[in-house]
Amino acid sequence: MIVDDCWRRIGVTGDRSCAELERHIHCRNCAVYADAAQRNLQRPVEPEYREAWARELARPEPAPAPTDAAAMVFRIGAEWLAVPVALAATVAPLAPVHRLPHRATGALLGVVNVGGRVLPALSLAALLGIATAGVPAPLGRHTFERLLVLELNGQRVAVPVAEMHGILRYAGSALRPPAATLEHLPSPLLAGVIADGAIEAGLLDGALLEREVKGLLR
């Protein structure tokens, strides 16, 4: 089937010499363009084309990868982290942190009011050695800083995070070991790395995190 693609010669993608352009502004508003589109959609389908698509659609879909674990994924600084979902109690709006006397430095930031309950506020950035200075503020309608409340050995603590990604289900067998970089070795608190599309998150070891937090709160 031959289509006169006049829009490529005298239309908007050609030399614009078509007399109808003054009235239609753009070729897509012209009846000639619309007629060509209809003829293109109604053209006979080649047998080879039908056979190729028949083979493609007959191909069985791959079985979904089995998942046996879940983690809550969040961002601190430029780093994506995750904790076992059983440790994530709730997510709350960011609130002012009140410093504690003689505890102005380190991973224990102070205390914070979460839903009427005063909780210790911890900095995972300080605990893991993550730099947060100079990291651009999060952008997007649903991207903002929050408090992730963790329950560790019956003790709830609030962790400021730059962004929440949500719950990620993964296969325990797919857990990858954390990689060292030229700048630093991976934190001993990391159990491994899990992935969700382009996001790769360091999964924190729940037992080691509980032990570390217990030492901070003494």
N, C-alpha and C positions, 0 to 999 in steps of 0.2 A: 504494500500500500504506500503510495506516494503522498506526502503531506507538503503543501506549499508553506514552508516556514518563513513567511514574509516578514515576521517580526525580527528575524535575524538579519534581513537585508535592508528593509526600509523602516523597521519599527524601533522600539526602545533599545534593542541590542544591535541595531544596524546604524544607518546614517540618519535616521529620524526624518526621512523625506516623505513619509506616508501622509496623505492629506487628511486621513481620519484621526490622526493623533491630536489635532487641535480640539476635536469633539470628545474623544474617548480618554485623553490624557495618558493612558497606559494601554498597551496591547491586550492585557488581560481583561479589559472591559469591552473588547471588540468581539463581534459575532464570529468573525473569521477565526480568531484564536480559540473561542469556545467550541466551534465546530471541529477544529483540528483536534482538540482535546477529546471530544466525544468519539471521533473516528479512531483515535489512538487507543482508547479504552475498549472499543468494540472490534478491534482487529482480530482476526483468527489466531488462535494459539498454536504454535508449532508443536508437533508430536514430541520432539526432543525436550522441549521446555516442560510439557506435562509430565513426561517420564522422569525428568530430573527432580521435579517437585514431589512426585509420587514416591520416589526413593527416599527423599529427604524426610517427608512426613511419616513414612513407614518405619523410620529408624527409631528404635526404642529409646526412651529418655533414660539418662544415667540415673542409677539409684542415688537418692540423697545421702550425703555423708552422715553416718550415725553420730549423734551428740549425746554425751553422758555427763556433761558438766555445764555450769553457767557462771558468769561473772558480771559484775557491774563495772562498766568502762567509763573512765573520766579522764580529763586532761588537767595537768598541773604544769604551768609554764608552757614549754613546747613539747612536753612528754605525755604520751598516752599511757595510763596505768589502769589496772583492774584489780578488784578484790573478789574473792568468792562471794557469790550472791547471798549466801547465808549470813555473811557479816554485815551486809548493807541493810540497816534498819529503816532509814527514810532519807528523803532529800528535802531540805528546808531552804528558805530564802537566806541570802547573806545577811548577817547581823553584826553589829559592833562587837569586837573582842575586848574584854577588860583584862588588863595585865594583872598578874599576881605579884605581890611584894617579893623582892629578891629572886624572881624567876623571869627576868626581862629578856633573856636570850635563850637560844636553843630551840628545840622542836616544840616545847610546850609554850604556846602563845599566850595562854591565859584561860579565861572562862567566857562562855557565850550563852545567851538566852535563846533556847530553841523550844518554841511552843510553851513557854512558861516554866521550862526546866533548865536549870543551869548545868551546862556540860563543859568538861575540859575541851579546849580548842587546840588541835595539834597541827603542826606544819609538816606535811609529808615531803615538801620541798627540802626543808632542813634535814629531815630524817634520811632522805635518799640522796642528798647533795645535788638537787636539781636547781639550776639557775632560773630565776623568774624575772630578773631585771632586764628591761629592754624587749621583752616579749610583747608583741602588739596586742591590744585589747581585743577580746573576741568580738566577732561581727555576726550578724544574723538575727532574725526575729526571735528564735528560740535558743540563742547562744548567749549565755550570761553566767556570771559567777554565782555559785551557790554553796551551801553547806551540805556535805555528805556525812550523815550520821552513821557511824559504825558501832556495832555491838561486839565487844571483845571481852570474852570471859565474864559476861554479865555487866560490864562497864561500858556505858555509851560515851563516845567521844565524837566531837564535830571536827570535820576536816574541810577547810576552804578549798574549793576546786574552781578552775577557770571555766570548765565546760563539762556538761554531762552528755555522754553518748548513749547510755542506756544498757540494757541487759544483752549480753552476747552469749549464745549457746555454742559450745565447741566440743570437740572430741578430745578427751584426755590424751589419747595417743598422738594427737597432732600438736601437742605442746612442744615448742622449740626452746632449746636452751638460750638464755640471754647472751648476746654477743658483746664482747669487749670492744672498746674503741681506743683510738690513740690518746684520747683525753683522760679516760678513766676506766676502771674495771666495773663490771656490773655489780650492783648492790647485792649483798648476801641475802637481802630480804626478798629478792625476786626468785620465783620458782620457775619462770620461763616466759615465753612470749606467745600470745595468741593473736589471731588476725581476724579482721572483719572488713573485707574489701581492701581499701587503701590504708586502713588504720591498723597499725601493729601496736599492741599494748603489752606492757610488762606486767605479768600477773604476780601479785604479791603473795608470798607464802603466809597463809592465815595464822598458823601456829607461831611462826617467828615474829610476825607483826604483833600478835597478842603479847608475846614475851617482851618485846621492845617497848610497847606502850605501858605495860605494867611497871617496867623499870623507870619510865619517865614520870609516872604518877606517884612514885613513892615519896 
